[in-house]
Amino acid sequence: MTQHLTIVNHPLVQHKLSLMREKETSTAVFRQLLREISQLLAYEVTRELPMTTKEIETPLEKMDAPVLAGRKLALISILRAGNGLLDGMLELIPSARVGFVGLYRDEKTLQPVKYYFKVPENLSERLVIVVDPMLATGNSSAAAVQMLKDAGATNIRFLCLLAAPEGVARMKEAHPDVPIVTASVDTRLNEKGYILPGLGDAGDRMFGTR
């Protein structure tokens, strides 16, 4: 994956995203749509996984069959909203190793504050996919990626549902080697750092805490 930004414009992705944006969409439906859309986005972000072959036996004969190569990939959720994308992706990639980065945004400075960090071993030998529904200011995402690099990760991709131009620019400045896969780059951020038109606070809508 060479380009820095990939927008997944598949019709199913865009349709489900529109349903999620509607303010009348219930918590249960929002959560289900996020699970479904995460699998479609996971298809794109894992498109270039390394492959090898192994000999298997079908009911008719032996063959050299394509299988994934190397260590199991690592899915890293930026808490708490990242878990919504994580759940759907794990259904598609159940053997993945999982880690968590806990960050919250200081409402006055908009800067990230770390409160939890637990990730798999041997990150340097794994493809690491960081998941968070919203790439807003990009400060938390850039901080999380830096923590993962400090822990040894060298092959990182970032997967989000929505991005703001400011967040994309911040990530490109801080981590030009980390490709971003998203369903949409929206117009801008408001004065509170929320994406417009966006869909509100993804964590609140997912967990019913709005």
Stockholm file with secondary structure:
# STOCKHOLM 1.0

chainA/1-210         MTQHLTIVNHPLVQHKLSLMREKETSTAVFRQLLREISQLLAYEVTRELPMTTKEIETPLEKMDAPVLAGRKLALISILRAGNGLLDGMLELIPSARVGFVGLYRDEKTLQPVKYYFKVPENLSERLVIVVDPMLATGNSSAAAVQMLKDAGATNIRFLCLLAAPEGVARMKEAHPDVPIVTASVDTRLNEKGYILPGLGDAGDRMFGTR
#=GR chainA/1-210 SS CCSSEEECCCHHHHHHHHHHHCTTCCHHHHHHHHHHHHHHHHHHHTTTCCEEEEEEECSSCEEEEEEECSSCCEEEEEETTHHHHHHHHHHHCTTCEEEEEEEEECTTTCCEEEEEEECCSCGGGSEEEEECSEESSSHHHHHHHHHHHHTTCCEEEEECSEECHHHHHHHHHHCTTSCEEESEECSEECTTSCEESSCSCHHHHHHTCC
#=GC SS_cons         CCSSEEECCCHHHHHHHHHHHCTTCCHHHHHHHHHHHHHHHHHHHTTTCCEEEEEEECSSCEEEEEEECSSCCEEEEEETTHHHHHHHHHHHCTTCEEEEEEEEECTTTCCEEEEEEECCSCGGGSEEEEECSEESSSHHHHHHHHHHHHTTCCEEEEECSEECHHHHHHHHHHCTTSCEEESEECSEECTTSCEESSCSCHHHHHHTCC
//
